[in-house]
Amino acid sequence: MRGGIIEKGHIYTTDFDSDEEVLSWIDRQSQMKEEHILLFSRLPHRRLLEHIDINAVEAYWISERVTDGAILPEMDRILEIILNHLSNHTGIVVLEGLEWLVTKNGEDASLAFVRKLRDSVHRSAWSIVLPIRALAFESLWLARLRREAPSIELPKPESESEMVQFADDDRESEEAVRGVNIEPLEKLQDGAPQLIILTRLPQVGFTESLLRKRILQWRRMGLDVSEVEPALTMENEDAYALYAAVEEKVRRAVDLERHLDQLAGSISATDEATSRFRIRQLTGLDELEQRLYGL
């Protein structure tokens, strides 16, 4: 099923070229309020934050580490969580890492697992999507897999619909987000992405969708902007006021980091590392400005 519609009560496989491709699709799906997204990912939450609104997705990190939000690559446990969701609400399960599950559990057990998912989701208000890298599997086994979970192509956003549709007098808001491409970002010596100033979102045309995209842009730079997240549920005027306050903090943080770059070599490595951490956390900016600008 190439380019088909994802129907409730069905399980699908989908080929993908990169994690970003799948995560971009998940981000768009998570903005549909009526859909619950249950995601099993090979990426930890701190990495998912760079691509999706983690508050809009119920995510589990498939990992052998024992930590909050993680789940072992055990099919019985994954199946248990999925089954607990299928009888409630409506939504989409996205299960990444099938290649790893096959490696850990074998081809026959993995195919039986997919059959259980197919039977369980049947007649439910849920869909299941298995993003896979087809070249990772033997061709015969892949054909058997696709008999249980037909292949589907995830819809890609068209350029004109990738953003929220705007009235003519709202074009400034659209361009503020669309016109800024912060990837790939230059890296600092410690591997952190370099901070840059993004075009300010004007109040005219300010929407929750635009704010959500701006939060993701800030997160990709490594900034802790949790302070602005309550604005996602506020009335427009209050939401914009909170956004503007955080945007000003971000501007100050960018200026501080640029000044810190100029001070390289004149302050201790410990002081520099501590200052960079506080800048990314948007904390203690007043004290940092007094101290760093005085050097």
N, C-alpha and C positions, 0 to 999 in steps of 0.2 A: 504494500500500500504506500506508494510514493506520493507525498504531498496530501495524504488523506487527513480527515478530521479525527481527532482522538475521541472515541466514543466511550461512554460509561459502560462498565461491566466487561472491559476488554484489557488485555495486556499486550504491549508492543515492545519491539526492540527498535533502536534508532542508531544509525552510524553517526559518529561525530569526529570532527578533525581536532578539536581542542576542548579543554575544560571550559574555557571562556564561552564557547558557543552554546554549550548546554546551560551554563549558569546564567547567561543572558536570557535564554528562554524561560528559565525558572523565575528570574526576576520579573519578567513581564507577567507570568502566570500569577505570581504572588500578589500582584496589584489588583487582581480580581477578588473583591471582598467575599464573594460567595464560595470561593474555592479554598480548601485547606490543602497546604502543600506539606507532604511528609517526605523528607529528603534523607537518604543514606548516601554519604559522600566519603571519598577518600581524602578529602581536604579537612583539616581542623577548622574550628569555628573562626579563629583569627584570620585564616586565609579566605574563608567564605565571606567575611565582612567586606572584603575588597570588591566583591561582585554583586552581592545581594543584600537586601534588608533582612538581617537575621531574625528580627522581631516578627517578620511576616511569614516565616518558614519554620516548621518544626524539623530541626536538623540533628542527625546523629553522625558522628565521625566513626567510620569503620576503621578500627585500629586495634593493635595488640597492646597498646598502652592502657593502663587502668587509670582513667581520669574522668572528670565530669564531662558529660556530653558524648562520651565515647562508647562504642559497642564493639565487642569482639567479632571477628569475621566468622560467626557461627550461624548457619542457616536457620536452625531451630529458633534461636533468639530473635533473629530478624523477622522470621515468619510470625512469631508470637506478637511482636509489636504491630506488624501490618494487620493481622487479624483483629486486633483490638480496635483498630481504626475503621475497618470496613463496615462495621455495623452502625457507625455514627456519622452523621453529617454527609458531606460530599466533598470530593477532592481528587488529588492526583498523588500517587506514590512514585517517586523517582529513586531508583536503586542503581547507584553506580558501583563499579568494582566487581562486576560479574567475572571478569578475567581472574581476579584474585580468588574469588570463591571457588572457581573451577580448579585453580592450582591447589588450593587448600583442601578441597573436599572431593575432587575427582569429577569426571564428566558425567557419569551416570547419576550420581547423587545430586549434582547441580541441575541436571535436566529434570529430575524428579521434583526438585525444589521449584523450578519454574512451572511445572504442571500443577503443583499445589497452589501456586499463586494464581494461575489461570482459572482453576476451579473455584478458588475462594472469591475472586473478584467478580465472577459471573453473576449477573443479575443484581449487582450492588451499584451504589451511586458513585463509585470510584473507578479510576483508571490507573493502570500501572505502566510505567515507562522504564525500560532498561537501556540506558545509553551504553553502547558497546564499541569496541574497536575490532571490527570484523577480522582483521588480519591476525589477531591474537589467537584465533580458534582454527582447528582443523576444519576443512571445508565440509566434510560429511556431518560432523557434529553441529556445525553452524546451520546447515540445512535442517537438521532435526530441531534445533532451537527455534528457527523461524517458523516451523510448522506449529509450534506451541505459542509463539509470540511473534506475529507477523511484523515485518519491517515497515516503519513509517518515517516520513521525513518531517522533522519538526518545522513548523512555519517560521520563516525568517522575517524580521520586520522590514517593511519597505521604507525607504528613506522618508517618504512623506508621512508615514504613520508611526514612525519610531518614537516620536514625541507626541504629547497631547496636542490635539487640534486647537488652533488659536484663532480668535477673531483678528481682523486686520490691525486693530489698535493694541493687540497683545504680542505683536511680532518681536518686540524688544525682549520680552521674557523668554520667548522661544530661542532667540539667538544667544542669549546669555548662557544657556546650557548647551545647545547644539554647537555653538561656535567654539567651544573650548574642548580641545582634545588633549587630555593630560597623560595619555599613554603613547609611547613609552616615556616614562619620567627618567630624567637623569638621576644617577645614584650617587650618594655621598660615599666617602671612604668606608664608612661602617655598613654600607649596603642599604641604608634607608633611602627611600625616595626623596628627591629634593622638593622642598615646598615652593609652590608658585601661587601667585594671586590670581584668582578666578574672577571673571566679570561678575559684578554684583547683580543679583536678581532685582529688578524693579518691582514695586508694589503692584503696578498695573499688570494683570495677568498672572499674579503669583498664585500657584496652586499646590496642593499636597503632592501631586506627581512631580512637579518641578523641584520641590523641596527634597523629596526622596532621592531624586537623581543627584542633587547637589550634595546631600549627605554622603552618598556613595563616592562622589568625587573627592570629598575631603578625606574619607576613610582610606581611599587608595593612596593618599599621601601620608598615611600613618598618623593622622590627627584623631584625637579622642574628642568627638563632637557629640557625645551622649547628652550633653546639656540641651541641645536643640531638638532632640527626639520628641519631647512632649508637644512640640509645635505641630506634629503630624495629626494630632487629634483636637487642636484648638480651632476657634473661629479665625477667619482669615486675618483680621486686623491684629489680633493678639499673636497669631502664628508668625506674622511678618515681623512684628516687634521683637520677638525672641530670635528669629532668624537673623535680623539686622544686628542684634547685640553679639551673637556668636560670630557672625561674619566679621565684625570689627575686631574681635579677639583673634580670629584667624589672620587678618591683615597684620596685626601687631606681631603675631608669632612669625609670620613670613619675614617681616622687617628685622626682627630679632635674630632669626637664623642667618640672614644675609650678613648682619653685623658680626655675628659670631664667626662666620667664615673668614671675615677680614681680620679677626683677632687670632686666627690659627697660629700657634707657635708662641703666643705671648701669654697664654694662660695654661694651667696644668691640664693634662689629659682627663683627670678626674673631674675637674671643674667644667670642662667642655662637655663631657659626657652627661653630667648631671644637668647642665643647662639645656642641652638638646632634649633630654627626656622631659623636662618641665615644659619646654616649648611645645612638644608634641602633645602633651597632656593639657595644654592651655591653662596651666596653673601657675600662680605666682608671677604673672607677667609684669605687674607693677614693680616688684622687687628686682626682677631680672633687668628691666629697662633702666632702673636707677643704677644698678651695679655695672652692667655691660656698657651702657652708653657713657659711663663715667671713666671707662678705661681708655 
